[in-house]
């Protein structure tokens, strides 16, 4: 069973994770953390 088939069969847990990611993405502290660890900082 592929990941996509699993999501199609039972989207609940995946939707919950995505909701959490979106909430985190809107949090200024998370954005600052991502910027600090971004490609520009690591030189890659």
PDB file of N, CA, C and O in Angstrom:
ATOM      1  N   UNK A   1       0.855  -1.194   0.000  1.00  0.00           N
ATOM      2  CA  UNK A   1       0.000   0.000   0.000  1.00  0.00           C
ATOM      3  C   UNK A   1       0.893   1.247   0.000  1.00  0.00           C
ATOM      4  O   UNK A   1       1.733   1.427   0.881  1.00  0.00           O
ATOM      5  N   UNK A   2       0.695   2.077  -0.980  1.00  0.00           N
ATOM      6  CA  UNK A   2       1.511   3.287  -1.055  1.00  0.00           C
ATOM      7  C   UNK A   2       1.040   4.314  -0.040  1.00  0.00           C
ATOM      8  O   UNK A   2      -0.054   4.212   0.516  1.00  0.00           O
ATOM      9  N   UNK A   3       1.879   5.288   0.184  1.00  0.00           N
ATOM     10  CA  UNK A   3       1.531   6.359   1.119  1.00  0.00           C
ATOM     11  C   UNK A   3       0.260   7.071   0.662  1.00  0.00           C
ATOM     12  O   UNK A   3      -0.606   7.392   1.476  1.00  0.00           O
ATOM     13  N   UNK A   4       0.152   7.316  -0.647  1.00  0.00           N
ATOM     14  CA  UNK A   4      -1.015   8.029  -1.160  1.00  0.00           C
ATOM     15  C   UNK A   4      -2.288   7.213  -0.975  1.00  0.00           C
ATOM     16  O   UNK A   4      -3.344   7.767  -0.667  1.00  0.00           O
ATOM     17  N   UNK A   5      -2.192   5.903  -1.163  1.00  0.00           N
ATOM     18  CA  UNK A   5      -3.358   5.037  -0.962  1.00  0.00           C
ATOM     19  C   UNK A   5      -3.772   5.050   0.505  1.00  0.00           C
ATOM     20  O   UNK A   5      -4.960   5.044   0.828  1.00  0.00           O
ATOM     21  N   UNK A   6      -2.779   5.070   1.386  1.00  0.00           N
ATOM     22  CA  UNK A   6      -3.068   5.097   2.821  1.00  0.00           C
ATOM     23  C   UNK A   6      -3.757   6.410   3.200  1.00  0.00           C
ATOM     24  O   UNK A   6      -4.709   6.417   3.980  1.00  0.00           O
ATOM     25  N   UNK A   7      -3.267   7.522   2.639  1.00  0.00           N
ATOM     26  CA  UNK A   7      -3.880   8.825   2.923  1.00  0.00           C
ATOM     27  C   UNK A   7      -5.316   8.858   2.390  1.00  0.00           C
ATOM     28  O   UNK A   7      -6.223   9.363   3.053  1.00  0.00           O
ATOM     29  N   UNK A   8      -5.508   8.316   1.190  1.00  0.00           N
ATOM     30  CA  UNK A   8      -6.845   8.302   0.595  1.00  0.00           C
ATOM     31  C   UNK A   8      -7.803   7.449   1.423  1.00  0.00           C
ATOM     32  O   UNK A   8      -8.982   7.777   1.548  1.00  0.00           O
ATOM     33  N   UNK A   9      -7.290   6.350   1.989  1.00  0.00           N
ATOM     34  CA  UNK A   9      -8.131   5.449   2.771  1.00  0.00           C
ATOM     35  C   UNK A   9      -8.505   6.056   4.123  1.00  0.00           C
ATOM     36  O   UNK A   9      -9.627   5.875   4.596  1.00  0.00           O
ATOM     37  N   UNK A  10      -7.567   6.776   4.745  1.00  0.00           N
ATOM     38  CA  UNK A  10      -7.807   7.332   6.079  1.00  0.00           C
ATOM     39  C   UNK A  10      -7.043   8.642   6.234  1.00  0.00           C
ATOM     40  O   UNK A  10      -5.942   8.649   6.785  1.00  0.00           O
ATOM     41  N   UNK A  11      -7.604   9.748   5.758  1.00  0.00           N
ATOM     42  CA  UNK A  11      -6.884  11.029   5.763  1.00  0.00           C
ATOM     43  C   UNK A  11      -6.760  11.680   7.135  1.00  0.00           C
ATOM     44  O   UNK A  11      -5.959  12.600   7.303  1.00  0.00           O
ATOM     45  N   UNK A  12      -7.524  11.232   8.111  1.00  0.00           N
ATOM     46  CA  UNK A  12      -7.569  11.880   9.420  1.00  0.00           C
ATOM     47  C   UNK A  12      -6.223  12.209  10.036  1.00  0.00           C
ATOM     48  O   UNK A  12      -5.937  13.381  10.283  1.00  0.00           O
ATOM     49  N   UNK A  13      -5.374  11.195  10.295  1.00  0.00           N
ATOM     50  CA  UNK A  13      -4.084  11.457  10.948  1.00  0.00           C
ATOM     51  C   UNK A  13      -3.195  12.379  10.123  1.00  0.00           C
ATOM     52  O   UNK A  13      -2.488  13.222  10.674  1.00  0.00           O
ATOM     53  N   UNK A  14      -3.230  12.218   8.801  1.00  0.00           N
ATOM     54  CA  UNK A  14      -2.381  13.037   7.946  1.00  0.00           C
ATOM     55  C   UNK A  14      -2.840  14.487   7.942  1.00  0.00           C
ATOM     56  O   UNK A  14      -2.026  15.411   7.937  1.00  0.00           O
ATOM     57  N   UNK A  15      -4.158  14.672   7.945  1.00  0.00           N
ATOM     58  CA  UNK A  15      -4.706  16.028   7.999  1.00  0.00           C
ATOM     59  C   UNK A  15      -4.319  16.693   9.316  1.00  0.00           C
ATOM     60  O   UNK A  15      -3.997  17.881   9.346  1.00  0.00           O
ATOM     61  N   UNK A  16      -4.350  15.926  10.402  1.00  0.00           N
ATOM     62  CA  UNK A  16      -3.981  16.470  11.709  1.00  0.00           C
ATOM     63  C   UNK A  16      -2.528  16.922  11.711  1.00  0.00           C
ATOM     64  O   UNK A  16      -2.202  17.979  12.252  1.00  0.00           O
ATOM     65  N   UNK A  17      -1.653  16.121  11.105  1.00  0.00           N
ATOM     66  CA  UNK A  17      -0.233  16.484  11.033  1.00  0.00           C
ATOM     67  C   UNK A  17      -0.056  17.744  10.194  1.00  0.00           C
ATOM     68  O   UNK A  17       0.689  18.649  10.570  1.00  0.00           O
ATOM     69  N   UNK A  18      -0.744  17.799   9.056  1.00  0.00           N
ATOM     70  CA  UNK A  18      -0.642  18.988   8.207  1.00  0.00           C
ATOM     71  C   UNK A  18      -1.143  20.223   8.943  1.00  0.00           C
ATOM     72  O   UNK A  18      -0.540  21.292   8.841  1.00  0.00           O
ATOM     73  N   UNK A  19      -2.235  20.087   9.679  1.00  0.00           N
ATOM     74  CA  UNK A  19      -2.748  21.213  10.465  1.00  0.00           C
ATOM     75  C   UNK A  19      -1.697  21.704  11.445  1.00  0.00           C
ATOM     76  O   UNK A  19      -1.512  22.908  11.616  1.00  0.00           O
ATOM     77  N   UNK A  20      -1.009  20.765  12.090  1.00  0.00           N
ATOM     78  CA  UNK A  20       0.019  21.140  13.052  1.00  0.00           C
ATOM     79  C   UNK A  20       1.164  21.865  12.352  1.00  0.00           C
ATOM     80  O   UNK A  20       1.705  22.844  12.867  1.00  0.00           O
ATOM     81  N   UNK A  21       1.528  21.360  11.153  1.00  0.00           N
ATOM     82  CA  UNK A  21       2.610  22.013  10.397  1.00  0.00           C
ATOM     83  C   UNK A  21       2.220  23.431  10.015  1.00  0.00           C
ATOM     84  O   UNK A  21       3.030  24.352  10.125  1.00  0.00           O
ATOM     85  N   UNK A  22       0.971  23.615   9.562  1.00  0.00           N
ATOM     86  CA  UNK A  22       0.529  24.949   9.173  1.00  0.00           C
ATOM     87  C   UNK A  22       0.518  25.885  10.372  1.00  0.00           C
ATOM     88  O   UNK A  22       0.909  27.047  10.259  1.00  0.00           O
ATOM     89  N   UNK A  23       0.072  25.387  11.517  1.00  0.00           N
ATOM     90  CA  UNK A  23       0.094  26.203  12.733  1.00  0.00           C
ATOM     91  C   UNK A  23       1.524  26.603  13.075  1.00  0.00           C
ATOM     92  O   UNK A  23       1.784  27.756  13.421  1.00  0.00           O
ATOM     93  N   UNK A  24       2.451  25.652  12.978  1.00  0.00           N
ATOM     94  CA  UNK A  24       3.853  25.935  13.284  1.00  0.00           C
ATOM     95  C   UNK A  24       4.432  26.923  12.276  1.00  0.00           C
ATOM     96  O   UNK A  24       5.239  27.781  12.635  1.00  0.00           O
ATOM     97  N   UNK A  25       4.019  26.801  11.015  1.00  0.00           N
ATOM     98  CA  UNK A  25       4.550  27.674   9.971  1.00  0.00           C
ATOM     99  C   UNK A  25       4.130  29.124  10.191  1.00  0.00           C
ATOM    100  O   UNK A  25       4.815  30.045   9.748  1.00  0.00           O
ATOM    101  N   UNK A  26       3.008  29.325  10.872  1.00  0.00           N
ATOM    102  CA  UNK A  26       2.537  30.685  11.132  1.00  0.00           C
ATOM    103  C   UNK A  26       3.141  31.269  12.400  1.00  0.00           C
ATOM    104  O   UNK A  26       2.951  32.448  12.696  1.00  0.00           O
ATOM    105  N   UNK A  27       3.869  30.444  13.151  1.00  0.00           N
ATOM    106  CA  UNK A  27       4.468  30.890  14.407  1.00  0.00           C
ATOM    107  C   UNK A  27       5.784  31.604  14.119  1.00  0.00           C
ATOM    108  O   UNK A  27       6.677  31.007  13.518  1.00  0.00           O
ATOM    109  N   UNK A  28       5.931  32.859  14.527  1.00  0.00           N
ATOM    110  CA  UNK A  28       7.151  33.625  14.235  1.00  0.00           C
ATOM    111  C   UNK A  28       8.425  32.933  14.715  1.00  0.00           C
ATOM    112  O   UNK A  28       9.458  33.019  14.052  1.00  0.00           O
ATOM    113  N   UNK A  29       8.366  32.251  15.854  1.00  0.00           N
ATOM    114  CA  UNK A  29       9.556  31.573  16.373  1.00  0.00           C
ATOM    115  C   UNK A  29       9.987  30.450  15.432  1.00  0.00           C
ATOM    116  O   UNK A  29      11.182  30.233  15.227  1.00  0.00           O
ATOM    117  N   UNK A  30       9.022  29.741  14.863  1.00  0.00           N
ATOM    118  CA  UNK A  30       9.339  28.667  13.923  1.00  0.00           C
ATOM    119  C   UNK A  30       9.950  29.245  12.659  1.00  0.00           C
ATOM    120  O   UNK A  30      10.922  28.708  12.127  1.00  0.00           O
ATOM    121  N   UNK A  31       9.373  30.346  12.178  1.00  0.00           N
ATOM    122  CA  UNK A  31       9.900  30.979  10.972  1.00  0.00           C
ATOM    123  C   UNK A  31      11.345  31.416  11.202  1.00  0.00           C
ATOM    124  O   UNK A  31      12.192  31.238  10.327  1.00  0.00           O
ATOM    125  N   UNK A  32      11.631  31.985  12.371  1.00  0.00           N
ATOM    126  CA  UNK A  32      12.977  32.425  12.694  1.00  0.00           C
ATOM    127  C   UNK A  32      13.929  31.230  12.729  1.00  0.00           C
ATOM    128  O   UNK A  32      15.060  31.317  12.250  1.00  0.00           O
ATOM    129  N   UNK A  33      13.464  30.112  13.299  1.00  0.00           N
ATOM    130  CA  UNK A  33      14.278  28.903  13.375  1.00  0.00           C
ATOM    131  C   UNK A  33      14.593  28.385  11.976  1.00  0.00           C
ATOM    132  O   UNK A  33      15.729  28.000  11.699  1.00  0.00           O
ATOM    133  N   UNK A  34      13.599  28.374  11.094  1.00  0.00           N
ATOM    134  CA  UNK A  34      13.816  27.907   9.728  1.00  0.00           C
ATOM    135  C   UNK A  34      14.774  28.825   8.986  1.00  0.00           C
ATOM    136  O   UNK A  34      15.620  28.359   8.224  1.00  0.00           O
ATOM    137  N   UNK A  35      14.644  30.120   9.206  1.00  0.00           N
ATOM    138  CA  UNK A  35      15.536  31.075   8.553  1.00  0.00           C
ATOM    139  C   UNK A  35      16.960  30.890   9.061  1.00  0.00           C
ATOM    140  O   UNK A  35      17.914  30.922   8.283  1.00  0.00           O
ATOM    141  N   UNK A  36      17.097  30.696  10.373  1.00  0.00           N
ATOM    142  CA  UNK A  36      18.428  30.504  10.951  1.00  0.00           C
ATOM    143  C   UNK A  36      19.110  29.255  10.421  1.00  0.00           C
ATOM    144  O   UNK A  36      20.332  29.228  10.269  1.00  0.00           O
ATOM    145  N   UNK A  37      18.329  28.222  10.141  1.00  0.00           N
ATOM    146  CA  UNK A  37      18.903  26.951   9.686  1.00  0.00           C
ATOM    147  C   UNK A  37      18.815  26.789   8.182  1.00  0.00           C
ATOM    148  O   UNK A  37      19.100  25.712   7.658  1.00  0.00           O
ATOM    149  N   UNK A  38      18.429  27.830   7.489  1.00  0.00           N
ATOM    150  CA  UNK A  38      18.224  27.753   6.047  1.00  0.00           C
ATOM    151  C   UNK A  38      19.521  27.596   5.273  1.00  0.00           C
ATOM    152  O   UNK A  38      20.608  27.668   5.847  1.00  0.00           O
ATOM    153  N   UNK A  39      19.406  27.382   3.965  1.00  0.00           N
ATOM    154  CA  UNK A  39      20.566  27.161   3.093  1.00  0.00           C
ATOM    155  C   UNK A  39      21.583  28.304   3.138  1.00  0.00           C
ATOM    156  O   UNK A  39      22.788  28.069   3.050  1.00  0.00           O
ATOM    157  N   UNK A  40      21.100  29.536   3.275  1.00  0.00           N
ATOM    158  CA  UNK A  40      22.018  30.679   3.287  1.00  0.00           C
ATOM    159  C   UNK A  40      22.968  30.594   4.483  1.00  0.00           C
ATOM    160  O   UNK A  40      24.124  31.008   4.394  1.00  0.00           O
ATOM    161  N   UNK A  41      22.477  30.058   5.597  1.00  0.00           N
ATOM    162  CA  UNK A  41      23.276  29.981   6.815  1.00  0.00           C
ATOM    163  C   UNK A  41      24.298  28.860   6.751  1.00  0.00           C
ATOM    164  O   UNK A  41      25.411  29.003   7.256  1.00  0.00           O
ATOM    165  N   UNK A  42      23.923  27.733   6.126  1.00  0.00           N
ATOM    166  CA  UNK A  42      24.804  26.564   6.094  1.00  0.00           C
ATOM    167  C   UNK A  42      25.786  26.623   4.930  1.00  0.00           C
ATOM    168  O   UNK A  42      26.776  25.893   4.905  1.00  0.00           O
ATOM    169  N   UNK A  43      25.504  27.499   3.969  1.00  0.00           N
ATOM    170  CA  UNK A  43      26.412  27.647   2.837  1.00  0.00           C
ATOM    171  C   UNK A  43      26.199  26.621   1.744  1.00  0.00           C
ATOM    172  O   UNK A  43      27.042  26.482   0.858  1.00  0.00           O
ATOM    173  N   UNK A  44      25.087  25.897   1.789  1.00  0.00           N
ATOM    174  CA  UNK A  44      24.829  24.900   0.747  1.00  0.00           C
ATOM    175  C   UNK A  44      23.986  25.494  -0.348  1.00  0.00           C
ATOM    176  O   UNK A  44      23.661  24.809  -1.318  1.00  0.00           O
TER     177      UNK A  44
END
